[in-house]
Amino acid sequence: MAPDVPSRFVRPPSEAERLALIGLRDAGPAASRARAGAVLLSAAGVPVPEIMRRLRLSRPTVTHWLRRFEHAGVDGLADRARPGRPSRISPEALRHIAMVVGARPRDLGIQGTRWSLARLRRYLVQTGTVPTLSLELLRITLKRLGLGLTASRAGQIQKGVTTMIPGAFEYHSPSSLGEATALLAKLGDDAKVLSGGQSLIPLMKLRLATPHHLVDINGLPGLAYVREDGGALRIGGLTREADLEESDVVRRRYPLLLDTCKVIADPIVRNMATVGGNLAHGDPANDHPATMLALGAEVVAVGTAGERRIPIGAFFTGPFSTALRPDEIVTEIRVPAPRPGSGGAYVKMERKVGDFATAAVAVQLTLADGVCQEIGIGLTNVGSVPIKAGKAEAALRGKRPDEAAIKQASQLAAEAADPSADLRGSVEYKRDLVRVLTGRALRKAIERAQKGA
């Protein structure tokens, strides 16, 4: 490690720095948690390769943040301001960019027959989708989304008419899990997995996604089930949302899951969409991620190297990205069985039925003699990844959840939110919405826990 940082391990942090690092690791903004964790591990004498393995980070990423701590202390772990462009593009803005690229400029009141980077940037800034945007960041964003400025017009077959036909791709229908993972390992980034297809197929129809290979896993046996076994609720990766919603065990014992299922899109979508696909898509606006964070779930993934069990807290690594390797498929989600006195609730604010959440809050807790023994709080669509409100949980754990405690936890949940201003509302509005929704979810979960005690 000598070439990467001044010494083999970072310097010992002061007591104040150590406490600040622990606070960042346990309850800081999502982007800061891994950074603080890396510094704490290095300070404890853990070598870089082991830090890389534990946190699933690359060597350049680990050594970069160790150097930043060496040079600037805890303050060096914060994101630096980047003049001329926003620190990040929100998930809502990413979806809006995808829709804009799929339309003709003149349909949006812009002169010209096709988009250029400069024309697209000008439109996005003028409409308030982003406050400012460099051409380089826009180019990188389009590449990460798999979008091209000419791809959306490739389906035009006559003037003024655009087809809804995907680009050419090779279709694969493996009959076994081993065959599917081997295909994904061979095809790499050129392949997309098709399960429910409720996000992928619309993007392909509009040519906003153009995979060269589609690996359909719907024919794989034994991946659609909902059952309790070994102290956990086991949900197969190919389980349809509608089947989860209709499951007797979910209706009887998992109210948080039931709440969540009922507000995902609409019945038509829920008949096809899969639980595994919802998580693997990595969209912070999806409903299941925050719910699974509150429940303390675990994702089981299988690849060519075998099976991995991934804690849900380590599963979401960024907007539309997860800890899944290119050859891995989500085969199961495991939710710990609730103890006596448990209750949960999911409360969502949306502009219209079936829409993505402006914000939503998932709560799962356990009461014993009126005291909150266990609690999980997850936040939807108020950050680049689903957020676990650790400080809000700590404010209630071991205490009686009276009105004062609920208000304190609700405020802490709002402070944990890291939203971006977009068409759904300002940063201030969304944070206050999280505060209100957290209070509602807590009261409903407590009521359910008291009835089930």
C-alpha positions, 0 to 999 in steps of 0.5 A: 500500500506504500505507493497509494497512501503515506503509510501502510495504514492511515494515521490513527484518527483522534477521538473526535475524528473516530466518533465522526467517522463512526457517525458517518459510517452508521448514519451518514449520507449514503455516499459517505458510509463506505468512505468512513468505513474504509478509513476506520478499517484501515485505521484498525490495521485492515489492509487494502485488499481486505477492505476492497473485499469487505466493502466491494470497492475497487483499489483506486476508490479505497486508496483515493478516500484514504489519501483524502483522509490523510490530507484533510481529515474527516472533512476530506470525505465530503463530496467536493463542489464541482463548478459548472455542473451539479454534484449528481443527476437525480433519478427523476432527472435521469428518467426525464432525460430518457423520455426527452431523448426518445422524443423529436426535438420539434415535438417539444418546441425545439427547432431541429430534426434530431438531438445534439449534445448541445441542443439537449443540454440547452433544453434540459437546463431551460426546462429546469430538469437540471440547474446546470450541466456540462457536455461531458457529464451529459455524454457520460450520463447518456452512455451509462443509461445506454442511450444514443442521440440517434437511436430513438429515431432508428425506428422511423419508417415514414415522415412523422411516424415512429415505430414501437419496435425494439432494435435487433437483438439475439434472444436466449431462453436458457432451461437451467440456472447454470446455463443462464449464468454461463450465458451472462458470463460469456455475453457480459455487458451486451446482455440484459436479463428479462424477468418481468420486463416491466422496466426493460421492455418499454425502454427497448420499444422506445429504443432507449435501451438496445441490448444485443442479447436478451436472456429470458429467465422466465423458463427457469424452474423453481424460482417462483414461490412464497413460503416461510422456512428456517425462520424466514420468509423466502421469496423466489426471484421470479415471484410475481408481485401479484402472487406476493400480494395474494400470498396467505402468509404475507397477508397474515404476517407481513403487513409491510410487504402487503402495503408495498405490493398494493401501491406498486404501479397497477394490477396489470404491471403487478401480474408480470413484474417480479420481486427479484427484478424490482430489486435488481433494477436498482431504481431508488424510486422503486418501492421494494428497496426501502421496504427490504431495508426496513425488514432487514432482508437478504438477497441470494444471488447465483453466478458462475462462482456459486451462490452469494448472500448479500445483506440488503444494506450492501446491495444498492451501490448507486442509481440503477446499480447494485452489488450484482456481478454481470453473471449473477441472477437474483434467485431468492429474497429472505425476510426475517420472520417477525417476532411476537409484537411486530408490526409494519407499514408503508406510506407513499405519496404519489402524484397519481395512482401507479406513479413513482413515489414523490417520497415514501417511508417503510417501517418495521418494528417490534414492541415488548412491554410497550418498548421498541425492541427492534426497528427498521426505517427505509426511505424511497426516492429521496436519494441516489440510493434507497436510504436506511434512516439509522439515526431515526431508528436509534431514537426509538430503539429501547424506548417507548414510542410515545408522541414525542419520540415519534416526532423526534424520529420523524425529524431525524428521518427527514434529516437523513433524506438526501433528495433533489429538486425536480418536477415533483417538488423542492428539496425542502418540500420532500424533506418535510414530506418524509417527516410527515410520512415517517410519523404516519408510518410509525403510528400505523406500525405501532398500532398493528404491533399492539394488536398483534402482541 
